[in-house]
Amino acid sequence: QSLLSQYQSTDNTGNALGACGNQVHDSDFIVAVSDALYSLTIPDGNPNHASVCGRCIQVTGPGTPFRVTVQDRCGGCSFYGLDFTPSGFIQIGPLSKVGRGTRIHWLTVS
């Protein structure tokens, strides 16, 4: 069980890199995990090598269940909080009804 951390538009045209070292876009089904959780998965000090990078997460909440891929870290998220791109966030529910504090469930899947 987790709390939805936030919706944060990156206003991204493809020129920014996520913590995993890949280009990220607002239209991608990607997610950032908390900085604390992300840091626990770095084996050698290089954030691009974090084992959480590329992991698929199944999200269940008020909306239809969906999957996103971890590509970034979130400095403002609680330990199990997630930060979605707009494409993922709207899968949880309408922007006017969903926000920080919305309960979701998530788990990593193959």
BELMO-V983399 format. One record per residue. RES is the residue in one letter. PSI is psi in whole degrees, 0 to 359 (999 if undefined). OMEGA is omega in whole degrees, 0 to 359 (none if undefined). Layout:
res->RES psi->PSI omega->OMEGA
res->RES psi->PSI omega->OMEGA
//
This chain:
res->Q psi->144 omega->182
res->S psi->165 omega->169
res->L psi->138 omega->173
res->L psi->126 omega->184
res->S psi->302 omega->185
res->Q psi->162 omega->167
res->Y psi->125 omega->180
res->Q psi->110 omega->178
res->S psi->132 omega->178
res->T psi->353 omega->185
res->D psi->51 omega->191
res->N psi->128 omega->177
res->T psi->8 omega->178
res->G psi->5 omega->181
res->N psi->358 omega->181
res->A psi->150 omega->178
res->L psi->139 omega->171
res->G psi->171 omega->181
res->A psi->337 omega->179
res->C psi->354 omega->176
res->G psi->8 omega->180
res->N psi->153 omega->175
res->Q psi->140 omega->179
res->V psi->146 omega->180
res->H psi->151 omega->177
res->D psi->334 omega->183
res->S psi->353 omega->182
res->D psi->148 omega->174
res->F psi->74 omega->180
res->I psi->167 omega->182
res->V psi->154 omega->171
res->A psi->134 omega->173
res->V psi->166 omega->182
res->S psi->151 omega->178
res->D psi->321 omega->181
res->A psi->314 omega->179
res->L psi->315 omega->180
res->Y psi->313 omega->183
res->S psi->328 omega->179
res->L psi->343 omega->185
res->T psi->6 omega->179
res->I psi->114 omega->186
res->P psi->337 omega->191
res->D psi->16 omega->180
res->G psi->347 omega->180
res->N psi->113 omega->183
res->P psi->338 omega->177
res->N psi->344 omega->181
res->H psi->8 omega->181
res->A psi->133 omega->183
res->S psi->343 omega->178
res->V psi->339 omega->180
res->C psi->131 omega->179
res->G psi->355 omega->179
res->R psi->142 omega->179
res->C psi->134 omega->180
res->I psi->128 omega->174
res->Q psi->124 omega->183
res->V psi->131 omega->175
res->T psi->131 omega->180
res->G psi->210 omega->180
res->P psi->330 omega->182
res->G psi->197 omega->178
res->T psi->136 omega->177
res->P psi->145 omega->180
res->F psi->171 omega->181
res->R psi->144 omega->176
res->V psi->163 omega->180
res->T psi->136 omega->179
res->V psi->124 omega->178
res->Q psi->1 omega->185
res->D psi->174 omega->176
res->R psi->152 omega->184
res->C psi->113 omega->181
res->G psi->336 omega->183
res->G psi->6 omega->184
res->C psi->148 omega->171
res->S psi->168 omega->188
res->F psi->313 omega->180
res->Y psi->11 omega->178
res->G psi->155 omega->179
res->L psi->151 omega->176
res->D psi->115 omega->185
res->F psi->154 omega->166
res->T psi->165 omega->179
res->P psi->324 omega->181
res->S psi->321 omega->178
res->G psi->319 omega->184
res->F psi->317 omega->182
res->I psi->346 omega->174
res->Q psi->335 omega->180
res->I psi->324 omega->179
res->G psi->175 omega->180
res->P psi->141 omega->182
res->L psi->330 omega->181
res->S psi->346 omega->185
res->K psi->353 omega->184
res->V psi->141 omega->178
res->G psi->193 omega->179
res->R psi->130 omega->182
res->G psi->350 omega->175
res->T psi->127 omega->181
res->R psi->131 omega->174
res->I psi->166 omega->172
res->H psi->140 omega->176
res->W psi->153 omega->175
res->L psi->153 omega->177
res->T psi->142 omega->180
res->V psi->165 omega->180
res->S psi->999 omega->none
//
